[in-house]
Amino acid sequence: MTEWIKVATQLAEEFAPRAAEVDREARFPFENIERMKEVGYLSSVVPTELGGGGADLATFAACQKIIAGACASTALATNMHLFGVGAAAEGWNGGERAAEPIFRMVAAGVVVGGSLTDAATGLNVRTSSTPAQPVEGGYLIKGRKSFCSLAPVLQFFWGTAADTETGRLLLFGLGRDTPGLKFVDTWDTMAMRGTGSWDVVFEDVFVPDAAVQRGSDPSAPPVWDAAQERTFAWFAVSIAAVYLGIARSAARFAYDYVTGRTVTGASLPMARQPAQVAGAAEVELLLRPAEAMVNDVISRRAAGEILAPSDIQALKYVSVNAADAAVDRCVRMVGGHGIFRKLPLERYYRDVRAGQFHPPSNDVAVETIGKAALGIDPAAEPRWPAD
């Protein structure tokens, strides 16, 4: 079996020298994606029996953390291709066979991606303002989605819409060349500038019944089962890995910076200053518990536990906020030089900010975690839609 961590390390060494250019020019790293295809990384989570690399969640997370430390945009963009495929592969290993056509596509080199976020509302997952009108043989969809990472290269798109007659959420998949399906470059951001997370426009797109999976009634209480848990766990763990990978790169840079410089008139390095010692300790005390939490979640799932929503949301909340705070502390350690764009710390500082915007937001996570701790059934009272 391929040693994926070694592959990821080699890719990171290749990607790191051009990460600043990708960020500064806000360009999509086509060459990185092609390289990942060449080495099979984009099919690393597909079952080996179907032509993939067979990587499990622990291996996938470790690889994403390594790549994120070199080029965060590349790691995050490909994360949106890999996490869903990996979650489905875990289900396949448990006997579920429905996703085999997708696995074969991915193993053949097809890049998949999608968006669940409506541009009009910013909401996703259980609700959609994108209307799907029932017509003979399928649906006619109009609307617009946001945050479709990998848009410049994806070949198969999946998204959501709402049945205008029943209100049910629909999950559907389409080829890139489907008539009326358009990808629009709207990605002009302060962070993750190379992810190619464009908008997707549906101009009377016909979606055949065969391409649609119908969800539950959105007015009904949410269902939490093994399939739901798999998808959200793979997403949360991999998102945590990406942002902790950025923070670890920031920490390495800050530690090397203060160790390699001396204070004028002194013979000791900056690292010997009490403030720098305390700063490094604060960074470690932020990152180590978050990293341990990632490992704990992976271990519990590997032992067969189906985690509760609050467990998964706590992982995402703790990880992205710890990464934020750790990079902030790294900037303080380096001082004023840290804001110069010639140093990578400024890029880490901006990129790590994007973590808080992945679902669930901090506010929604706090609500879910608090209610679970107090024994409050979230389905027993009104609540805001999940974001």
HELIX and SHEET records of a PDB file:
HELIX    1   1 TRP A    4  GLU A   25  1                                  22    
HELIX    2   2 PHE A   30  GLU A   38  1                                   9    
HELIX    3   3 TYR A   41  SER A   43  5                                   3    
HELIX    4   4 THR A   48  LEU A   50  5                                   3    
HELIX    5   5 LEU A   57  ALA A   70  1                                  14    
HELIX    6   6 ALA A   72  ASN A   93  1                                  22    
HELIX    7   7 GLU A  100  ALA A  107  1                                   8    
HELIX    8   8 ASP A  209  ALA A  211  5                                   3    
HELIX    9   9 ALA A  226  THR A  259  1                                  34    
HELIX   10  10 MET A  270  ARG A  272  5                                   3    
HELIX   11  11 PRO A  274  ALA A  302  1                                  29    
HELIX   12  12 PRO A  309  VAL A  334  1                                  26    
HELIX   13  13 GLY A  335  ILE A  339  5                                   5    
HELIX   14  14 LEU A  345  ASP A  351  1                                   7    
HELIX   15  15 VAL A  352  PHE A  357  5                                   6    
HELIX   16  16 ASN A  362  LEU A  374  1                                  13    
HELIX   17  17 PRO A  378  ALA A  380  5                                   3    
SHEET    1   A 5 VAL A 112  SER A 115  0                                        
SHEET    2   A 5 PHE A 156  ASP A 163  1                                        
SHEET    3   A 5 PRO A 131  VAL A 135  1                                        
SHEET    4   A 5 GLY A 138  CYS A 148 -1                                        
SHEET    5   A 5 THR A 117  ASP A 118 -1                                        
SHEET    1   B 4 VAL A 112  SER A 115  0                                        
SHEET    2   B 4 PHE A 156  ASP A 163  1                                        
SHEET    3   B 4 LEU A 169  GLY A 175 -1                                        
SHEET    4   B 4 VAL A 212  ARG A 214 -1                                        
SHEET    1   C 6 VAL A 112  SER A 115  0                                        
SHEET    2   C 6 PHE A 156  ASP A 163  1                                        
SHEET    3   C 6 PRO A 131  VAL A 135  1                                        
SHEET    4   C 6 GLY A 138  CYS A 148 -1                                        
SHEET    5   C 6 TRP A 198  PRO A 208 -1                                        
SHEET    6   C 6 LEU A 181  VAL A 184 -1                                        
END                                                                             
